[in-house]
């Protein structure tokens, strides 16, 4: 009985800690939503906390009417979707050979990958490489250089190693090549790790803005996060708020809050659809020894 009580207390304390952690993450989003839906008077007076006061939707009418917002949104979607697909292709095609024991020299390749955890390419050589390859001022410069991540390669390699070797032996008996085993066995059984790496990379791509500041010159190619950064850091929200036809109903704080939520919403919508793949155990029952 005393052990049961200790376990009950631990469950309650652990649950309360996670609830507090979740609330601390949700609170800023709720606060921004309250500001974006409040009126100018309450926003300027700093009277808005977690509930809108003087309900107002002019912020979102203004945001939806901005052509540069939608253009940046399209660029971010292309960078995220295409960049994630490229990253998955690069990561899986490198992790699978490293997981096969018959690959020659794989230990040296792994050592080279581990070195990148300690030493990374400096900014200037990186920029010179991108420019020499002709990718400067293009979306490729934001998708290809960071597509292969050493941590993701090791994670996927470890997952591939967990697949029973008897399944690969059976595929070879049936006439499958290594490429066939990779496409028909390794990839279908790796949905959890693929979904996890895809989500991590997609979130990183969606929130990234530094690469665009370095490599992109054309305003038509800027992603949404660069536009958001310009509003928050360079105070362009003041100019945008004063330039709108309803400037008397908007404040820079309201515009910043609305655009921040607008930039955050897509990745929050995608997350629930990938969450179901985070459960490990897709191989249970696939092979009886």
TIVO-449784 format. One record per residue (C-alpha): residue number from 1; residue in one letter; x, y, z. Coordinates in steps of 0.001 Angstrom, whole numbers. Layout:
% TIVO-449784
<num = NUM; residu = a; xx = X; yy = Y; zz = Z>
...
//
This chain:
% TIVO-449784
<num = 1; residu = x; xx = 0; yy = 0; zz = 0>
<num = 2; residu = x; xx = 2741; yy = 2595; zz = 782>
<num = 3; residu = x; xx = 4351; yy = 1875; zz = -2592>
<num = 4; residu = x; xx = 986; yy = 2424; zz = -4313>
<num = 5; residu = x; xx = 550; yy = 5754; zz = -2533>
<num = 6; residu = x; xx = 4032; yy = 6900; zz = -3583>
<num = 7; residu = x; xx = 3218; yy = 6004; zz = -7165>
<num = 8; residu = x; xx = -71; yy = 7919; zz = -6966>
<num = 9; residu = x; xx = 1668; yy = 11000; zz = -5613>
<num = 10; residu = x; xx = 4323; yy = 10784; zz = -8315>
<num = 11; residu = x; xx = 1626; yy = 10531; zz = -11008>
<num = 12; residu = x; xx = -162; yy = 13599; zz = -9643>
<num = 13; residu = x; xx = 3022; yy = 15669; zz = -9341>
<num = 14; residu = x; xx = 4235; yy = 14545; zz = -12752>
<num = 15; residu = x; xx = 877; yy = 15357; zz = -14348>
<num = 16; residu = x; xx = 729; yy = 18760; zz = -12672>
<num = 17; residu = x; xx = 4250; yy = 19540; zz = -13894>
<num = 18; residu = x; xx = 3373; yy = 18664; zz = -17484>
<num = 19; residu = x; xx = 143; yy = 20686; zz = -17305>
<num = 20; residu = x; xx = 2097; yy = 23710; zz = -16059>
<num = 21; residu = x; xx = 4645; yy = 23223; zz = -18852>
<num = 22; residu = x; xx = 1892; yy = 23035; zz = -21483>
<num = 23; residu = x; xx = 200; yy = 26146; zz = -20117>
<num = 24; residu = x; xx = 3493; yy = 28057; zz = -20204>
<num = 25; residu = x; xx = 3785; yy = 27201; zz = -23922>
<num = 26; residu = x; xx = 174; yy = 27948; zz = -24781>
<num = 27; residu = x; xx = -45; yy = 31219; zz = -22817>
<num = 28; residu = x; xx = 2032; yy = 33347; zz = -25260>
<num = 29; residu = x; xx = -71; yy = 32166; zz = -28208>
<num = 30; residu = x; xx = -3311; yy = 32922; zz = -26361>
<num = 31; residu = x; xx = -1964; yy = 36347; zz = -25393>
<num = 32; residu = x; xx = -1064; yy = 37164; zz = -29004>
<num = 33; residu = x; xx = -4500; yy = 36023; zz = -30165>
<num = 34; residu = x; xx = -6150; yy = 38250; zz = -27554>
<num = 35; residu = x; xx = -4136; yy = 41268; zz = -28699>
<num = 36; residu = x; xx = -4863; yy = 40657; zz = -32380>
<num = 37; residu = x; xx = -8634; yy = 40484; zz = -31736>
<num = 38; residu = x; xx = -8784; yy = 43472; zz = -29361>
<num = 39; residu = x; xx = -9497; yy = 47109; zz = -30162>
<num = 40; residu = x; xx = -6865; yy = 49795; zz = -30426>
<num = 41; residu = x; xx = -7823; yy = 51508; zz = -27149>
<num = 42; residu = x; xx = -7331; yy = 48426; zz = -24949>
<num = 43; residu = x; xx = -4148; yy = 47393; zz = -26783>
<num = 44; residu = x; xx = -2462; yy = 50782; zz = -26389>
<num = 45; residu = x; xx = -3501; yy = 50909; zz = -22724>
<num = 46; residu = x; xx = -1911; yy = 47481; zz = -22109>
<num = 47; residu = x; xx = -5188; yy = 46126; zz = -20733>
<num = 48; residu = x; xx = -5285; yy = 42913; zz = -22768>
<num = 49; residu = x; xx = -4102; yy = 39702; zz = -21135>
<num = 50; residu = x; xx = -5648; yy = 36392; zz = -22255>
<num = 51; residu = x; xx = -9059; yy = 37506; zz = -23483>
<num = 52; residu = x; xx = -9886; yy = 40003; zz = -26288>
<num = 53; residu = x; xx = -11352; yy = 43336; zz = -25252>
<num = 54; residu = x; xx = -13331; yy = 45344; zz = -27767>
<num = 55; residu = x; xx = -13513; yy = 42548; zz = -30344>
<num = 56; residu = x; xx = -11939; yy = 43617; zz = -33633>
<num = 57; residu = x; xx = -10973; yy = 41643; zz = -36778>
<num = 58; residu = x; xx = -9472; yy = 44507; zz = -38784>
<num = 59; residu = x; xx = -5987; yy = 43104; zz = -38207>
<num = 60; residu = x; xx = -6758; yy = 39939; zz = -40151>
<num = 61; residu = x; xx = -8630; yy = 41840; zz = -42855>
<num = 62; residu = x; xx = -5480; yy = 43899; zz = -43331>
<num = 63; residu = x; xx = -3189; yy = 40851; zz = -43273>
<num = 64; residu = x; xx = -5290; yy = 38889; zz = -45769>
<num = 65; residu = x; xx = -5235; yy = 41888; zz = -48090>
<num = 66; residu = x; xx = -1424; yy = 42116; zz = -48191>
<num = 67; residu = x; xx = -18; yy = 40666; zz = -51402>
<num = 68; residu = x; xx = 3513; yy = 40303; zz = -50027>
<num = 69; residu = x; xx = 2203; yy = 38208; zz = -47116>
<num = 70; residu = x; xx = 691; yy = 35598; zz = -49435>
<num = 71; residu = x; xx = 3765; yy = 35594; zz = -51669>
<num = 72; residu = x; xx = 5995; yy = 34976; zz = -48655>
<num = 73; residu = x; xx = 3595; yy = 32302; zz = -47421>
<num = 74; residu = x; xx = 3854; yy = 30504; zz = -50777>
<num = 75; residu = x; xx = 7663; yy = 30686; zz = -50647>
<num = 76; residu = x; xx = 7682; yy = 29236; zz = -47118>
<num = 77; residu = x; xx = 5380; yy = 26381; zz = -48143>
<num = 78; residu = x; xx = 7599; yy = 25522; zz = -51132>
<num = 79; residu = x; xx = 10759; yy = 25667; zz = -49003>
<num = 80; residu = x; xx = 9213; yy = 23522; zz = -46276>
<num = 81; residu = x; xx = 7574; yy = 20862; zz = -48435>
<num = 82; residu = x; xx = 10253; yy = 20475; zz = -51107>
<num = 83; residu = x; xx = 13085; yy = 20932; zz = -48603>
<num = 84; residu = x; xx = 11660; yy = 18235; zz = -46324>
<num = 85; residu = x; xx = 11278; yy = 15783; zz = -49210>
<num = 86; residu = x; xx = 14869; yy = 16432; zz = -50287>
<num = 87; residu = x; xx = 16085; yy = 15994; zz = -46703>
<num = 88; residu = x; xx = 14243; yy = 12685; zz = -46310>
<num = 89; residu = x; xx = 15649; yy = 11398; zz = -49608>
<num = 90; residu = x; xx = 19212; yy = 12366; zz = -48672>
<num = 91; residu = x; xx = 18938; yy = 11092; zz = -45096>
<num = 92; residu = x; xx = 17351; yy = 7732; zz = -45922>
<num = 93; residu = x; xx = 19678; yy = 7021; zz = -48856>
<num = 94; residu = x; xx = 22716; yy = 7670; zz = -46633>
<num = 95; residu = x; xx = 21450; yy = 6000; zz = -43465>
<num = 96; residu = x; xx = 20443; yy = 2726; zz = -45104>
<num = 97; residu = x; xx = 23908; yy = 1770; zz = -46466>
<num = 98; residu = x; xx = 25470; yy = 2713; zz = -43128>
<num = 99; residu = x; xx = 23089; yy = 320; zz = -41382>
<num = 100; residu = x; xx = 24139; yy = -2648; zz = -43530>
<num = 101; residu = x; xx = 27103; yy = -4580; zz = -42022>
<num = 102; residu = x; xx = 28442; yy = -5587; zz = -45444>
<num = 103; residu = x; xx = 29140; yy = -1993; zz = -46500>
<num = 104; residu = x; xx = 32871; yy = -1450; zz = -46833>
<num = 105; residu = x; xx = 34362; yy = 1525; zz = -45031>
<num = 106; residu = x; xx = 31159; yy = 2417; zz = -43197>
<num = 107; residu = x; xx = 33040; yy = 2969; zz = -39920>
<num = 108; residu = x; xx = 35151; yy = 5680; zz = -41558>
<num = 109; residu = x; xx = 32052; yy = 7308; zz = -43000>
<num = 110; residu = x; xx = 30416; yy = 7283; zz = -39568>
<num = 111; residu = x; xx = 33498; yy = 8871; zz = -38044>
<num = 112; residu = x; xx = 33357; yy = 11581; zz = -40671>
<num = 113; residu = x; xx = 29698; yy = 12205; zz = -39835>
<num = 114; residu = x; xx = 30448; yy = 12417; zz = -36116>
<num = 115; residu = x; xx = 33178; yy = 14999; zz = -36785>
<num = 116; residu = x; xx = 30506; yy = 17353; zz = -38140>
<num = 117; residu = x; xx = 28951; yy = 17466; zz = -34651>
<num = 118; residu = x; xx = 32076; yy = 19264; zz = -33445>
<num = 119; residu = x; xx = 33214; yy = 21190; zz = -36527>
<num = 120; residu = x; xx = 30792; yy = 22965; zz = -38835>
<num = 121; residu = x; xx = 31420; yy = 24914; zz = -42031>
<num = 122; residu = x; xx = 32019; yy = 28652; zz = -41417>
<num = 123; residu = x; xx = 29643; yy = 31193; zz = -42906>
<num = 124; residu = x; xx = 31943; yy = 32732; zz = -45530>
<num = 125; residu = x; xx = 33073; yy = 29429; zz = -47135>
<num = 126; residu = x; xx = 29437; yy = 28360; zz = -47101>
<num = 127; residu = x; xx = 28392; yy = 31521; zz = -48909>
<num = 128; residu = x; xx = 31205; yy = 31204; zz = -51463>
<num = 129; residu = x; xx = 30174; yy = 27599; zz = -52146>
<num = 130; residu = x; xx = 26505; yy = 28539; zz = -52651>
<num = 131; residu = x; xx = 27496; yy = 31364; zz = -55005>
<num = 132; residu = x; xx = 29898; yy = 29175; zz = -57001>
<num = 133; residu = x; xx = 27150; yy = 26588; zz = -57475>
<num = 134; residu = x; xx = 24807; yy = 29243; zz = -58857>
<num = 135; residu = x; xx = 22217; yy = 28824; zz = -56109>
<num = 136; residu = x; xx = 22469; yy = 32352; zz = -54733>
<num = 137; residu = x; xx = 19184; yy = 34287; zz = -54826>
<num = 138; residu = x; xx = 17170; yy = 31101; zz = -55356>
<num = 139; residu = x; xx = 15055; yy = 28907; zz = -53112>
<num = 140; residu = x; xx = 17495; yy = 26024; zz = -53679>
<num = 141; residu = x; xx = 19969; yy = 27829; zz = -51424>
<num = 142; residu = x; xx = 17494; yy = 27436; zz = -48559>
<num = 143; residu = x; xx = 16664; yy = 23770; zz = -49185>
<num = 144; residu = x; xx = 19773; yy = 21873; zz = -50301>
<num = 145; residu = x; xx = 22636; yy = 23028; zz = -47995>
<num = 146; residu = x; xx = 20889; yy = 21946; zz = -44784>
<num = 147; residu = x; xx = 19148; yy = 18889; zz = -46196>
<num = 148; residu = x; xx = 21583; yy = 16352; zz = -44717>
<num = 149; residu = x; xx = 21801; yy = 16471; zz = -40941>
<num = 150; residu = x; xx = 24248; yy = 14227; zz = -39089>
<num = 151; residu = x; xx = 21915; yy = 13719; zz = -36126>
<num = 152; residu = x; xx = 19030; yy = 12646; zz = -38390>
<num = 153; residu = x; xx = 21309; yy = 10254; zz = -40287>
<num = 154; residu = x; xx = 22350; yy = 8518; zz = -37071>
<num = 155; residu = x; xx = 18754; yy = 8330; zz = -35824>
<num = 156; residu = x; xx = 17519; yy = 6774; zz = -39074>
<num = 157; residu = x; xx = 20533; yy = 4459; zz = -39291>
<num = 158; residu = x; xx = 19794; yy = 3167; zz = -35793>
<num = 159; residu = x; xx = 16165; yy = 2558; zz = -36748>
<num = 160; residu = x; xx = 17177; yy = 650; zz = -39884>
<num = 161; residu = x; xx = 19489; yy = -1506; zz = -37783>
<num = 162; residu = x; xx = 16525; yy = -2444; zz = -35596>
<num = 163; residu = x; xx = 14778; yy = -4099; zz = -38531>
<num = 164; residu = x; xx = 15232; yy = -7857; zz = -38381>
<num = 165; residu = x; xx = 18033; yy = -9045; zz = -40655>
<num = 166; residu = x; xx = 15967; yy = -12146; zz = -41505>
<num = 167; residu = x; xx = 13561; yy = -9926; zz = -43429>
<num = 168; residu = x; xx = 16359; yy = -8650; zz = -45634>
<num = 169; residu = x; xx = 17682; yy = -12189; zz = -46096>
<num = 170; residu = x; xx = 14208; yy = -13324; zz = -47144>
<num = 171; residu = x; xx = 13976; yy = -10482; zz = -49657>
<num = 172; residu = x; xx = 17301; yy = -11491; zz = -51205>
<num = 173; residu = x; xx = 16068; yy = -15080; zz = -51535>
<num = 174; residu = x; xx = 13036; yy = -13686; zz = -53372>
<num = 175; residu = x; xx = 15374; yy = -11890; zz = -55778>
<num = 176; residu = x; xx = 15388; yy = -8355; zz = -54339>
<num = 177; residu = x; xx = 18466; yy = -6217; zz = -54763>
<num = 178; residu = x; xx = 19681; yy = -3858; zz = -52042>
<num = 179; residu = x; xx = 17693; yy = -1077; zz = -53680>
<num = 180; residu = x; xx = 14611; yy = -3294; zz = -53705>
<num = 181; residu = x; xx = 15066; yy = -4166; zz = -50028>
<num = 182; residu = x; xx = 15478; yy = -467; zz = -49239>
<num = 183; residu = x; xx = 12314; yy = 525; zz = -51121>
<num = 184; residu = x; xx = 10083; yy = -2420; zz = -50226>
<num = 185; residu = x; xx = 11153; yy = -3281; zz = -46676>
<num = 186; residu = x; xx = 13176; yy = -539; zz = -44967>
<num = 187; residu = x; xx = 11100; yy = 2462; zz = -46049>
<num = 188; residu = x; xx = 7590; yy = 988; zz = -45420>
<num = 189; residu = x; xx = 8623; yy = -200; zz = -41948>
<num = 190; residu = x; xx = 10201; yy = 3142; zz = -41037>
<num = 191; residu = x; xx = 7092; yy = 5334; zz = -41052>
<num = 192; residu = x; xx = 7552; yy = 6459; zz = -37404>
<num = 193; residu = x; xx = 11138; yy = 7663; zz = -37797>
<num = 194; residu = x; xx = 10442; yy = 9178; zz = -41220>
<num = 195; residu = x; xx = 7464; yy = 11116; zz = -39869>
<num = 196; residu = x; xx = 9459; yy = 12301; zz = -36858>
<num = 197; residu = x; xx = 12428; yy = 13494; zz = -38912>
<num = 198; residu = x; xx = 10069; yy = 15063; zz = -41453>
<num = 199; residu = x; xx = 8311; yy = 17026; zz = -38729>
<num = 200; residu = x; xx = 11554; yy = 18185; zz = -37096>
<num = 201; residu = x; xx = 13012; yy = 19261; zz = -40423>
<num = 202; residu = x; xx = 9775; yy = 20917; zz = -41561>
<num = 203; residu = x; xx = 9534; yy = 22947; zz = -38352>
<num = 204; residu = x; xx = 13166; yy = 23983; zz = -38730>
<num = 205; residu = x; xx = 12643; yy = 24979; zz = -42357>
<num = 206; residu = x; xx = 9459; yy = 26873; zz = -41582>
<num = 207; residu = x; xx = 11029; yy = 28866; zz = -38746>
<num = 208; residu = x; xx = 14356; yy = 29514; zz = -40486>
<num = 209; residu = x; xx = 15137; yy = 33017; zz = -41678>
<num = 210; residu = x; xx = 18915; yy = 33479; zz = -41380>
<num = 211; residu = x; xx = 19692; yy = 31637; zz = -44613>
<num = 212; residu = x; xx = 17276; yy = 33856; zz = -46528>
<num = 213; residu = x; xx = 18944; yy = 36975; zz = -45124>
<num = 214; residu = x; xx = 22298; yy = 35734; zz = -46433>
<num = 215; residu = x; xx = 21437; yy = 34186; zz = -49797>
<num = 216; residu = x; xx = 18239; yy = 35886; zz = -51008>
<num = 217; residu = x; xx = 18285; yy = 39303; zz = -52701>
<num = 218; residu = x; xx = 14886; yy = 39420; zz = -54395>
<num = 219; residu = x; xx = 11932; yy = 40475; zz = -52247>
<num = 220; residu = x; xx = 9705; yy = 38116; zz = -54210>
<num = 221; residu = x; xx = 11652; yy = 35115; zz = -52867>
<num = 222; residu = x; xx = 11677; yy = 36038; zz = -49186>
<num = 223; residu = x; xx = 9979; yy = 33492; zz = -46877>
<num = 224; residu = x; xx = 7347; yy = 34427; zz = -44351>
<num = 225; residu = x; xx = 9700; yy = 34338; zz = -41366>
<num = 226; residu = x; xx = 11929; yy = 37034; zz = -42895>
<num = 227; residu = x; xx = 8901; yy = 39274; zz = -43285>
<num = 228; residu = x; xx = 7954; yy = 38573; zz = -39667>
<num = 229; residu = x; xx = 11511; yy = 39295; zz = -38550>
<num = 230; residu = x; xx = 11464; yy = 42636; zz = -40377>
<num = 231; residu = x; xx = 8231; yy = 43571; zz = -38612>
<num = 232; residu = x; xx = 9468; yy = 42668; zz = -35149>
<num = 233; residu = x; xx = 13148; yy = 43643; zz = -35307>
<num = 234; residu = x; xx = 13237; yy = 46495; zz = -37795>
<num = 235; residu = x; xx = 9951; yy = 48049; zz = -36633>
<num = 236; residu = x; xx = 8390; yy = 47941; zz = -40108>
<num = 237; residu = x; xx = 5061; yy = 47259; zz = -38422>
<num = 238; residu = x; xx = 4831; yy = 50977; zz = -37575>
<num = 239; residu = x; xx = 5033; yy = 51881; zz = -41260>
<num = 240; residu = x; xx = 2609; yy = 49151; zz = -42304>
<num = 241; residu = x; xx = 72; yy = 50150; zz = -39660>
<num = 242; residu = x; xx = 189; yy = 53828; zz = -40652>
<num = 243; residu = x; xx = -7; yy = 52972; zz = -44373>
<num = 244; residu = x; xx = -3256; yy = 50998; zz = -44095>
<num = 245; residu = x; xx = -6652; yy = 52543; zz = -44749>
<num = 246; residu = x; xx = -7798; yy = 51579; zz = -41247>
<num = 247; residu = x; xx = -4703; yy = 52900; zz = -39492>
<num = 248; residu = x; xx = -6873; yy = 54541; zz = -36838>
<num = 249; residu = x; xx = -8050; yy = 51068; zz = -35777>
<num = 250; residu = x; xx = -4667; yy = 49315; zz = -35776>
<num = 251; residu = x; xx = -1506; yy = 49497; zz = -33721>
<num = 252; residu = x; xx = 1906; yy = 47995; zz = -34528>
<num = 253; residu = x; xx = 1449; yy = 45575; zz = -31619>
<num = 254; residu = x; xx = -1820; yy = 44299; zz = -33065>
<num = 255; residu = x; xx = -247; yy = 43850; zz = -36491>
<num = 256; residu = x; xx = 2764; yy = 42015; zz = -35046>
<num = 257; residu = x; xx = 499; yy = 39687; zz = -33056>
<num = 258; residu = x; xx = -1710; yy = 38931; zz = -36049>
<num = 259; residu = x; xx = 1170; yy = 38198; zz = -38428>
<num = 260; residu = x; xx = 2907; yy = 36062; zz = -35790>
<num = 261; residu = x; xx = -191; yy = 33894; zz = -35441>
<num = 262; residu = x; xx = -608; yy = 33844; zz = -39218>
<num = 263; residu = x; xx = 2959; yy = 32525; zz = -39561>
<num = 264; residu = x; xx = 2570; yy = 29969; zz = -36759>
<num = 265; residu = x; xx = -826; yy = 28502; zz = -37660>
<num = 266; residu = x; xx = 186; yy = 26292; zz = -40650>
<num = 267; residu = x; xx = 2780; yy = 24254; zz = -38768>
<num = 268; residu = x; xx = 383; yy = 23868; zz = -35816>
<num = 269; residu = x; xx = -2274; yy = 22513; zz = -38182>
<num = 270; residu = x; xx = 93; yy = 19956; zz = -39736>
<num = 271; residu = x; xx = 1374; yy = 18564; zz = -36417>
<num = 272; residu = x; xx = -1726; yy = 16526; zz = -35374>
<num = 273; residu = x; xx = -1681; yy = 14638; zz = -38679>
<num = 274; residu = x; xx = 1883; yy = 13400; zz = -38049>
<num = 275; residu = x; xx = 1522; yy = 12736; zz = -34335>
<num = 276; residu = x; xx = -9; yy = 9283; zz = -34860>
<num = 277; residu = x; xx = 3215; yy = 8084; zz = -36495>
<num = 278; residu = x; xx = 5265; yy = 8805; zz = -33397>
<num = 279; residu = x; xx = 4264; yy = 5487; zz = -31843>
<num = 280; residu = x; xx = 7013; yy = 2946; zz = -32304>
<num = 281; residu = x; xx = 6249; yy = -696; zz = -33006>
<num = 282; residu = x; xx = 5224; yy = -857; zz = -36647>
<num = 283; residu = x; xx = 7104; yy = -4165; zz = -36945>
<num = 284; residu = x; xx = 5209; yy = -6029; zz = -34233>
<num = 285; residu = x; xx = 3928; yy = -9239; zz = -35705>
<num = 286; residu = x; xx = 5646; yy = -8716; zz = -39061>
<num = 287; residu = x; xx = 7957; yy = -11688; zz = -38564>
<num = 288; residu = x; xx = 7716; yy = -14819; zz = -36454>
<num = 289; residu = x; xx = 10973; yy = -16479; zz = -35601>
//
